[in-house]
Amino acid sequence: MLPDPLTFVKMHAPDDTIVALATPPGEGAIGIIRLSGSNAIAIADKIFLGKRLENQASHTLHFGRIVNDKEIIDEAVASLYKAPKSYTGEDVVELSCHGSHYVLSQVISLCIANGARMANAGEFTQRAFLNGKMDLAQAEAVADLIASQSGAAHRTAMYNLRGGFSEQLCSMREELIKFSALIELELDFSEEDVAFADRTQLHTLINDLTSVTQQLTDSFRLGNVIRNGVQVAIIGRPNAGKSTLLNTLLNEERAIVSEIAGTTRDTIEEALNINGVIFRLIDTAGIREHTSGAIENIGIQRSKDAMLRADIVVYLYDVNDTMPEELRAKEKEFAEKGLNYLLVGNKADAAHEAIQKFSKFDSLFISARDKQNIDKLRKSLYDRVVQHPLQSENTIITNERHHAALQQALISLHDIKEGMTNDVPGDLLALDIRRCLYYIGDITGVVTTEDKLDYIFSKFCIGK
């Protein structure tokens, strides 16, 4: 049975103080150690020899030494953030030390010896959520921002981190709560047959919410592309120019190019950024029907496997050595397997007459060696997955948990609409509305469970 979606889950961050390395492990110029909790400043004062941090103003920097009794461990800068004006909403001290692994481990050990404990994965951000500094959707956007590897992923994460997605959800939820309250009020006056909620307005609201929720749900396909990249398998017969095309797209000699058929024996994967979206290009072994080489056969099978896993298949063919019947057979094969594909005719720089026989095909003609029409190929790849320009102010769902919750909310909205059409009793209508509110609230953390929080934040890195 679903918990009451109108009840906020009241949670409080623990009183203990946590510590962790906030910068990536390994040797570097600077390593930052973060303390957060009610005793963060007191613990820092025990090991930091300089100005007494307890007496200093928030958001200030102080130079000093990290000491263990009389032994100087390091010279450091202490950054002071007093509650509630900090990332976690608690007292926070960040010690910027030299990036030696030995030094950093010594400083962390000192903090623990003086009362701190090692932070769990994502615990700083979890405390920020529990202390009301951000909602759950914004907290998850922090992890997305850290993991972003392209401009599109960065823009989407920043939009969600600034609360754009959350504001949209809160607006939807508030509108639905108003009607839910009126319908439940009607239940208290059921014997008097009083209607407080305007069914016409509710019907309009449900239609609007359904449209918005459907758009958000549909955006997950693009969101998945932004977050994980696009798998592009470059396939074709031996010597069609697949490795040359890969090198041309990457502007580097990544794959070995040879006139000898079967040179590429295994798949080669490289990343290409097109307009802020990562395309993962897979150069495959040439596919031919008859070969006696056992190793080449393994490579061909891997090429076929890569083709089936790919988001887009680029079928590269030599315009001088291919007949239209081959392309028709390939189109039929790709259609039967449900593959998204591009036909690309290569070596078309001096083959104007040869390409006429392919006029009935939706094919792009290039010269991988001479870099002709390579920009058109990049644009075609991009257009296959991004139909409209990516705008920083648009909400794009990249999180599987959010997508699943929105799907459930959409089902609930359809149930509400069907219930109004069939004039169901108010108590059943109220139940559907409460269920919809639950799933919308689950995204931002208005209603959730402690186990779910632990799972979400366990996927964060230590120190964040």
C-alpha positions, 0 to 999 in steps of 0.5 A: 500500500502506498504511503500518504503522498501528502506527508513529508518524510521527516529526516534529519542528518546525524550529529556526527562529523564526517571527513573525506578527500574531496579531490581525486586520489593520486599525486597532484599539486593540491588535495582538499580534505572536507569536514562537515558536521557539528564538530567540524570546526572544533576538530579542525582547530585541534590540528590546524595551527594558525588563527582559531577558526571558531572565532573567524567569520564564515566564508573566509580563508586562513593559512596555517600548519597541520600539526600532530602534537609538535610534528608539522605534517603540512602547510595548508589553507583552511576554508571556513563555512559556518552553518547554515550557509554551506554546501551541507547546511552544517559547519564545513571546513576544507583543508587545502593541503599539498597533494601527497598521498602520504600527507593527505592520509596523515591529515585524514587520520588526524581528523578521525583521531580527533572525533571525525569518521570517514564519510560514506559515498555521497554523504556530503550531498546526502546531508545537503538534501536532508538539511534542505539545501537541495531536493533529491533531483538536484542532488542527483544532478550533482552526480550527473555534473561530475560524470558529464563528458560533453557540453550537452550532458553539462548543460542538462546537469546544470539546468537540473542542479539549478532547480529547473526540473524541480520547479516544473515538478513542484508546479505540477504537484501544487496544482494537483494538490489543490484539487485533491484537497477539494475532492477530499473535502467533498468526501466529508460532505458526501451526504449533502451531495456538495461539489467543491472541485470544478470537474471541468477545470480538473479535466483541463488540468489533467490534460495539461499535466498528461501532456507535460508528463508525456513530453518529459517521459519521451525526452528520456530517449534523448537523455540517454543519448546525452548521458551515455553517448551514441554507439555508432558501428562502422561496418562494410566489406573489407577495404571499403575504407572504414579505418580511413573514415574513423581516422578522418572523423577523429583527425588522427591515425587511430586505426591501421590503414592498408590495401590488404583485405582483412587488416582490421581483425578486432573492433576499435572504439573511439569517442567523437564529440559532435555539437556537445553529444558523444558518439562512440565510433566502432571500427569493425572488421570487414564483413565478407561471406567466405574466409578461411582465417579463424581469427578473421572469422572471430573479427567478423562475428564481433562486427555483427555483434557490434552492429546489433548493439549499435544505436546507429549503423554506418554501412560504408561501401565502395561506390566503384565496387558495389552493385545496387543489389547489394544495397537493397539486400542490406536495406532489407537486412537492417529493416528486418533487424530494426536497425537505425542505419546510414548508407554512406558511399565512399571513394566518390571523389572521382566517381561521378558516373559510378554514383548515378546507379545509387540515385534511388537510395538515400545515401550520402557520398563521401571521400574519407581519404580526401575528407569530402562531405565529412561535415555532412556525415557528422551532421547526419549522425547528429540529426539521427539522434537530436531532432531539435537544437539542445537548449539549456532551458529545456528539461531532458530526463537522463535519470532512469529513476526519474523516468520510471516515476514519470511513467507511473505518474502518467499511468495515474493521470490516465486513470484519473482522466478515465475515472472522471469520464466514467464519473467514478466516486470521489474516494476512488478519484482521490486515490488515483490523485494521491498515487500520482502525487506520490510518484511526482514527489518521489522524484524530488524526495518529498516522499521517499524511504531511507533505504532508497536514499542510501541506494541513490547516494551510494552511487556518488563518489566519496567526498561528494 
